[in-house]
Amino acid sequence: MTEKRIWLGLALSLLSAPLAFAESAAQGKAECSVAEFTMGLRFQQQSAEIQALQLQAYNIATEKLDKAVAAAKDPSRLAIVTDLDETVIDNSALLARDLANCHQYDAWDTWLPWERDGMPRLIPGAKQFLEHADKLGVTIRYISDRADQQKKYTLATLSKLGLPQVSEESVLLLGPPKVERRAIVSADHQIVMLLGDTLHDFDARFRKTPLDAQRKTVAEEADKWGVEWIVFPNASYGTWSKAPLEGWQAEPVVEPW
């Protein structure tokens, strides 16, 4: 009788194991909702395609800047305005660390320590483009929503990365909205180019507006993309991250190749 009970217990354990595993997996998925960002972050950090797109953006920016300088009477009056994060510097190491710990990185509650102690990498092509602009005599202004109270850390990071024209005056961090900080630059310079990975890097109409309105504005300003506005790919985070996907409304049909 004892032997039968042992075998019965073993059989029940084996039968319940798949259910327990499924429940555990479901619980793990529920507790780690940030895991949905894995593919996008992997593309952002590891793909050669991202590197190609970033270099392509800076190649276009260089061509357009050269034309603007050639047409200007006084190139010293020209300015370019660039965002920092995911445009000039790559913060994916922080995001990957948080993702590995199932921490919702776009809550931004780990960002301040990263500003102080983290060491981001340069986006491919960024340093070469900014050095080229500097040699042309064009003013560079870095406008970022990094914390102004930690400005000394951002200045130190940019200086360590060897970027040109890094100073208290040239780096404008979070305080007034970006449109107001761009106005400070345009008060005594002609802004000939904006660079960024988020649409409010280019126009206030993109700030805190629904995605359909953003897409409408993108279409209305079609002539500016790749000319005055240079946008960089960012598959890690953005206002789109919670948008529902639109699928083909048809029953799946599997046909092996």
C-alpha positions as CSV (number, residue, x, y, z in Angstrom):
1,M,0.0,0.0,0.0
2,T,2.8,2.4,0.9
3,E,4.5,1.7,-2.5
4,K,1.3,2.4,-4.3
5,R,0.9,5.7,-2.5
6,I,4.5,6.7,-3.5
7,W,3.8,5.9,-7.1
8,L,0.5,7.7,-7.1
9,G,2.1,10.8,-5.5
10,L,4.8,10.7,-8.1
11,A,2.3,10.5,-11.0
12,L,0.3,13.4,-9.6
13,S,3.4,15.5,-9.3
14,L,4.4,14.8,-12.9
15,L,0.9,15.6,-14.1
16,S,0.8,18.9,-12.2
17,A,4.3,20.0,-13.3
18,P,3.3,21.5,-16.7
19,L,0.5,23.4,-15.0
20,A,2.8,24.7,-12.3
21,F,5.4,25.7,-14.9
22,A,2.8,27.5,-16.9
23,E,1.5,29.3,-13.8
24,S,5.0,30.3,-12.9
25,A,5.8,31.6,-16.4
26,A,2.6,33.6,-16.4
27,Q,3.3,35.0,-13.0
28,G,6.9,35.9,-14.1
29,K,5.5,37.6,-17.2
30,A,3.0,39.6,-15.1
31,E,5.7,40.6,-12.7
32,C,8.1,41.6,-15.4
33,S,6.0,43.6,-17.9
34,V,9.1,45.5,-18.9
35,A,10.2,42.4,-20.8
36,E,8.0,43.6,-23.7
37,F,10.8,46.1,-24.5
38,T,13.4,43.4,-25.0
39,M,13.3,43.2,-28.8
40,G,13.2,46.9,-29.3
41,L,16.2,47.5,-27.0
42,R,18.1,44.6,-28.6
43,F,17.5,46.3,-32.0
44,Q,18.6,49.7,-30.6
45,Q,21.8,48.4,-29.0
46,Q,22.9,45.5,-31.1
47,S,21.7,45.8,-34.7
48,A,23.9,46.9,-37.5
49,E,20.8,48.5,-39.0
50,I,20.7,51.1,-36.2
51,Q,24.3,51.9,-36.8
52,A,23.7,52.3,-40.5
53,L,20.7,54.6,-39.8
54,Q,22.6,56.7,-37.4
55,L,25.5,57.1,-39.8
56,Q,23.0,57.9,-42.6
57,A,21.4,60.6,-40.5
58,Y,24.8,62.2,-39.8
59,N,25.9,62.0,-43.4
60,I,22.7,63.8,-44.4
61,A,23.3,66.4,-41.7
62,T,26.8,67.0,-42.9
63,E,25.7,67.5,-46.5
64,K,22.9,69.9,-45.5
65,L,25.1,71.9,-43.1
66,D,27.8,72.3,-45.8
67,K,25.2,73.8,-48.1
68,A,23.9,76.1,-45.4
69,V,27.4,77.4,-44.6
70,A,28.2,77.9,-48.3
71,A,25.1,80.0,-48.7
72,A,25.6,82.1,-45.6
73,K,27.2,85.5,-45.5
74,D,28.4,85.0,-42.0
75,P,28.7,81.3,-40.9
76,S,29.4,82.4,-37.3
77,R,25.8,83.5,-37.0
78,L,24.6,80.0,-37.8
79,A,23.7,77.4,-35.2
80,I,22.7,73.8,-35.0
81,V,20.7,72.5,-32.0
82,T,21.0,68.9,-31.0
83,D,19.4,66.7,-28.5
84,L,21.7,64.5,-26.4
85,D,20.2,61.1,-25.4
86,E,19.9,58.6,-28.2
87,T,21.0,61.4,-30.7
88,V,24.5,62.1,-29.6
89,I,25.0,59.7,-26.7
90,D,23.8,56.1,-26.3
91,N,22.2,55.2,-22.9
92,S,21.2,51.6,-23.8
93,A,23.5,50.2,-21.1
94,L,21.3,51.7,-18.4
95,L,18.2,50.5,-20.0
96,A,19.6,47.0,-20.5
97,R,20.6,46.9,-16.8
98,D,17.1,47.9,-15.7
99,L,15.5,45.5,-18.1
100,A,17.6,42.6,-16.7
101,N,16.3,43.5,-13.3
102,C,12.7,43.8,-14.5
103,H,12.7,47.4,-13.7
104,Q,10.4,49.7,-15.7
105,Y,13.2,51.9,-17.1
106,D,10.9,54.4,-18.7
107,A,9.7,55.5,-15.2
108,W,13.1,57.3,-15.2
109,D,13.7,56.8,-11.5
110,T,17.1,55.3,-12.2
111,W,18.2,58.1,-14.5
112,L,19.7,60.5,-12.0
113,P,22.3,58.0,-10.8
114,W,23.1,57.3,-14.5
115,E,23.7,61.0,-15.1
116,R,26.1,61.1,-12.2
117,D,28.0,57.9,-12.6
118,G,27.1,56.3,-15.9
119,M,29.3,56.4,-19.0
120,P,27.2,56.5,-22.2
121,R,28.7,55.7,-25.5
122,L,28.7,58.0,-28.5
123,I,26.2,57.5,-31.3
124,P,28.1,56.5,-34.4
125,G,28.9,59.6,-36.5
126,A,28.0,62.1,-33.8
127,K,31.5,63.2,-32.8
128,Q,32.7,63.5,-36.4
129,F,29.7,65.6,-37.4
130,L,29.9,68.0,-34.4
131,E,33.7,68.4,-34.9
132,H,33.0,69.2,-38.5
133,A,30.4,71.9,-37.5
134,D,32.9,73.3,-35.0
135,K,35.6,73.6,-37.7
136,L,33.1,75.4,-40.0
137,G,32.6,78.0,-37.3
138,V,29.0,77.0,-36.6
139,T,27.6,77.4,-33.1
140,I,26.5,74.2,-31.4
141,R,23.9,74.1,-28.7
142,Y,23.0,71.0,-26.8
143,I,19.4,71.0,-25.7
144,S,18.4,68.0,-23.5
145,D,15.9,67.2,-20.8
146,R,18.5,65.9,-18.5
147,A,18.3,67.4,-15.0
148,D,19.6,71.0,-14.8
149,Q,20.5,70.5,-11.1
150,Q,22.9,67.8,-12.2
151,K,24.4,69.9,-15.1
152,K,28.0,69.5,-13.9
153,Y,27.8,65.8,-14.4
154,T,26.4,66.1,-17.9
155,L,29.1,68.7,-18.7
156,A,31.7,66.3,-17.4
157,T,30.4,63.4,-19.5
158,L,30.3,65.4,-22.7
159,S,33.8,66.7,-22.1
160,K,35.1,63.2,-21.3
161,L,33.6,62.1,-24.6
162,G,35.6,64.8,-26.4
163,L,32.7,66.7,-27.9
164,P,33.2,70.3,-29.0
165,Q,31.8,73.6,-27.6
166,V,30.8,72.1,-24.3
167,S,30.2,74.8,-21.7
168,E,27.6,76.2,-19.3
169,E,26.3,78.4,-22.0
170,S,26.1,75.8,-24.8
171,V,24.3,73.0,-22.8
172,L,20.6,73.9,-22.0
173,L,19.0,71.3,-19.7
174,L,15.5,70.7,-18.4
175,G,13.7,73.8,-17.0
176,P,11.7,75.6,-19.7
177,P,10.2,73.5,-22.5
178,K,12.6,72.8,-25.4
179,V,10.8,75.3,-27.6
180,E,11.7,78.1,-25.2
181,R,15.3,77.0,-25.0
182,R,15.5,76.9,-28.8
183,A,14.1,80.5,-28.7
184,I,17.1,81.5,-26.5
185,V,19.4,80.2,-29.3
186,S,17.5,81.8,-32.1
187,A,17.6,85.2,-30.3
188,D,21.2,85.8,-31.6
189,H,21.7,82.9,-34.1
190,Q,20.0,81.5,-37.2
191,I,19.2,77.9,-36.4
192,V,19.8,76.0,-39.6
193,M,19.4,72.5,-38.3
194,L,17.7,70.5,-35.5
195,L,18.7,67.0,-34.6
196,G,16.9,64.6,-32.2
197,D,15.2,61.3,-31.7
198,T,11.9,62.6,-30.2
199,L,9.6,64.7,-32.2
200,H,9.3,67.5,-29.6
201,D,13.1,68.1,-30.4
202,F,11.8,69.8,-33.5
203,D,8.5,71.5,-32.8
204,A,6.3,72.3,-29.9
205,R,3.3,70.8,-31.7
206,F,4.6,67.4,-31.0
207,R,4.8,67.9,-27.2
208,K,2.2,66.0,-25.2
209,T,-0.1,65.5,-28.1
210,P,-1.8,62.3,-29.3
211,L,-0.1,60.0,-31.8
212,D,-2.6,60.7,-34.6
213,A,-1.9,64.5,-34.2
214,Q,1.8,63.8,-34.3
215,R,1.5,61.8,-37.5
216,K,-0.6,64.6,-39.0
217,T,2.1,67.2,-38.2
218,V,4.9,64.9,-39.5
219,A,3.0,64.8,-42.9
220,E,2.4,68.5,-42.9
221,E,6.1,69.2,-42.4
222,A,7.3,66.6,-45.0
223,D,9.7,69.0,-46.6
224,K,11.7,69.5,-43.4
225,W,12.7,65.9,-42.7
226,G,16.3,65.3,-43.8
227,V,16.7,69.0,-44.6
228,E,16.3,71.2,-41.5
229,W,15.1,68.4,-39.2
230,I,17.3,65.3,-38.8
231,V,15.6,62.5,-36.8
232,F,17.4,59.5,-35.3
233,P,15.8,56.1,-34.7
234,N,15.0,55.1,-31.1
235,A,13.3,51.8,-30.6
236,S,13.9,51.8,-26.8
237,Y,11.3,54.3,-25.6
238,G,8.9,57.0,-26.8
239,T,5.3,58.2,-26.7
240,W,4.4,55.3,-29.0
241,S,5.5,52.6,-26.5
242,K,1.9,51.9,-25.2
243,A,0.1,52.2,-28.5
244,P,-1.9,49.1,-29.6
245,L,-0.8,47.2,-32.7
246,E,-3.1,47.0,-35.7
247,G,-3.3,43.4,-37.0
248,W,-4.6,41.9,-40.2
249,Q,-8.2,40.8,-39.5
250,A,-8.0,37.3,-41.0
251,E,-7.7,33.8,-39.7
252,P,-4.0,32.6,-39.5
253,V,-3.1,30.2,-42.3
254,V,0.2,28.4,-41.9
255,E,1.9,27.4,-45.1
256,P,5.5,26.0,-44.8
257,W,8.0,27.4,-47.3
